[in-house]
Amino acid sequence: MMMTLRTHARRMALMALCCGALCAVPMVAQDAAPAGPPPGQMGPRGGGRGQLEMLTKRLNLTADQQTQVKAIDEDTGKQMMAVRNDTSLSQDDKRSKMMDIRKASQDKIRGILTDDQKTKYDAMLAEMKDRMKERGQGGNPPPPPQ
């Protein structure tokens, strides 16, 4: 009888250990999962610090221009988030407002650039627009059927 009690106790201890380990795995997985884009970045489409770094590198922005672009990007991000969170807008209205916000942001950035930088910036925007069209992600929506 003493032998069965020890065996039973060992089995219970082993089961408790296994259950504890199995319960800990999802918690570890949650901790290891990336929490989203790094601070200052808006995500895979760019914006935030990613855009600032790209513009700094490709347009050779001055420190003052970098500060201004960062402020524009932060303001744009806040406006975009407000539109995303606005439940009173339809998807089409949200898309339209976001396109307007993005265009205004590009115009503000363009306003702080030198003439040479503006030429490069316009070429970059045209290149990005072409890439998006190729992927079927951007450009103008198709005309309505007649």
KEDODO-160905 format. One record per residue (C-alpha): residue number from 0; residue in one letter; x, y, z. Coordinates in steps of 0.05 Angstrom, whole numbers. Example, Ala and Ser with C-alpha at 12.3 -4.5 7.8 and 13.67 -1.06 7.14 Angstrom:
// residues 2
{0, A, {246, -90, 156}}
{1, S, {273, -21, 143}}
//
This chain:
// residues 146
{0, M, {0, 0, 0}}
{1, M, {58, 47, 15}}
{2, M, {86, 33, -55}}
{3, T, {21, 52, -90}}
{4, L, {15, 116, -49}}
{5, R, {86, 137, -70}}
{6, T, {73, 119, -142}}
{7, H, {7, 157, -141}}
{8, A, {42, 218, -108}}
{9, R, {97, 217, -161}}
{10, R, {46, 213, -217}}
{11, M, {7, 272, -188}}
{12, A, {71, 313, -180}}
{13, L, {92, 297, -251}}
{14, M, {23, 317, -278}}
{15, A, {25, 382, -239}}
{16, L, {94, 397, -267}}
{17, C, {71, 383, -338}}
{18, C, {8, 425, -331}}
{19, G, {49, 483, -304}}
{20, A, {97, 477, -362}}
{21, L, {41, 475, -413}}
{22, C, {8, 536, -382}}
{23, A, {73, 575, -384}}
{24, V, {86, 563, -458}}
{25, P, {31, 611, -483}}
{26, M, {56, 665, -435}}
{27, V, {127, 658, -461}}
{28, A, {102, 659, -532}}
{29, Q, {64, 724, -518}}
{30, D, {126, 756, -488}}
{31, A, {169, 736, -547}}
{32, A, {120, 761, -600}}
{33, P, {136, 829, -629}}
{34, A, {90, 882, -602}}
{35, G, {86, 920, -667}}
{36, P, {130, 970, -701}}
{37, P, {185, 1003, -661}}
{38, P, {168, 1069, -627}}
{39, G, {165, 1125, -677}}
{40, Q, {146, 1081, -736}}
{41, M, {77, 1072, -762}}
{42, G, {85, 1003, -791}}
{43, P, {102, 966, -854}}
{44, R, {80, 1022, -900}}
{45, G, {131, 1069, -871}}
{46, G, {120, 1136, -839}}
{47, G, {148, 1157, -773}}
{48, R, {222, 1146, -761}}
{49, G, {228, 1100, -822}}
{50, Q, {207, 1156, -868}}
{51, L, {251, 1206, -832}}
{52, E, {312, 1160, -839}}
{53, M, {297, 1147, -913}}
{54, L, {287, 1221, -929}}
{55, T, {349, 1240, -889}}
{56, K, {391, 1190, -928}}
{57, R, {362, 1202, -998}}
{58, L, {352, 1278, -993}}
{59, N, {410, 1294, -946}}
{60, L, {365, 1331, -897}}
{61, T, {395, 1381, -850}}
{62, A, {384, 1374, -775}}
{63, D, {332, 1429, -777}}
{64, Q, {295, 1395, -834}}
{65, Q, {297, 1329, -796}}
{66, T, {265, 1362, -736}}
{67, Q, {211, 1392, -780}}
{68, V, {197, 1326, -817}}
{69, K, {192, 1290, -750}}
{70, A, {140, 1340, -726}}
{71, I, {101, 1333, -791}}
{72, D, {103, 1257, -786}}
{73, E, {79, 1258, -713}}
{74, D, {21, 1305, -730}}
{75, T, {3, 1262, -791}}
{76, G, {3, 1199, -748}}
{77, K, {-44, 1231, -697}}
{78, Q, {-91, 1254, -752}}
{79, M, {-90, 1185, -785}}
{80, M, {-105, 1151, -718}}
{81, A, {-163, 1198, -706}}
{82, V, {-193, 1180, -774}}
{83, R, {-182, 1105, -762}}
{84, N, {-217, 1109, -695}}
{85, D, {-276, 1150, -722}}
{86, T, {-332, 1100, -724}}
{87, S, {-380, 1149, -757}}
{88, L, {-342, 1148, -823}}
{89, S, {-351, 1096, -877}}
{90, Q, {-290, 1059, -904}}
{91, D, {-292, 1103, -967}}
{92, D, {-295, 1166, -926}}
{93, K, {-237, 1143, -882}}
{94, R, {-196, 1126, -943}}
{95, S, {-211, 1194, -974}}
{96, K, {-193, 1232, -910}}
{97, M, {-129, 1192, -901}}
{98, M, {-109, 1207, -973}}
{99, D, {-121, 1281, -959}}
{100, I, {-80, 1278, -895}}
{101, R, {-23, 1243, -932}}
{102, K, {-25, 1294, -989}}
{103, A, {-23, 1352, -939}}
{104, S, {36, 1319, -903}}
{105, Q, {73, 1311, -969}}
{106, D, {59, 1385, -985}}
{107, K, {86, 1406, -917}}
{108, I, {149, 1365, -925}}
{109, R, {158, 1392, -995}}
{110, G, {152, 1462, -967}}
{111, I, {214, 1454, -923}}
{112, L, {258, 1426, -979}}
{113, T, {308, 1461, -1024}}
{114, D, {294, 1462, -1098}}
{115, D, {343, 1405, -1110}}
{116, Q, {312, 1364, -1054}}
{117, K, {242, 1379, -1082}}
{118, T, {261, 1349, -1149}}
{119, K, {288, 1286, -1115}}
{120, Y, {227, 1282, -1068}}
{121, D, {178, 1288, -1127}}
{122, A, {216, 1232, -1163}}
{123, M, {212, 1189, -1100}}
{124, L, {137, 1200, -1094}}
{125, A, {126, 1183, -1167}}
{126, E, {168, 1120, -1159}}
{127, M, {128, 1099, -1098}}
{128, K, {62, 1112, -1134}}
{129, D, {86, 1070, -1193}}
{130, R, {105, 1013, -1146}}
{131, M, {38, 1015, -1112}}
{132, K, {2, 1014, -1179}}
{133, E, {42, 953, -1200}}
{134, R, {20, 918, -1136}}
{135, G, {-51, 941, -1145}}
{136, Q, {-49, 980, -1080}}
{137, G, {-52, 1051, -1100}}
{138, G, {-65, 1101, -1153}}
{139, N, {-134, 1126, -1169}}
{140, P, {-194, 1080, -1160}}
{141, P, {-222, 1053, -1225}}
{142, P, {-276, 1095, -1258}}
{143, P, {-348, 1076, -1241}}
{144, P, {-383, 1032, -1292}}
{145, Q, {-426, 1069, -1342}}
//
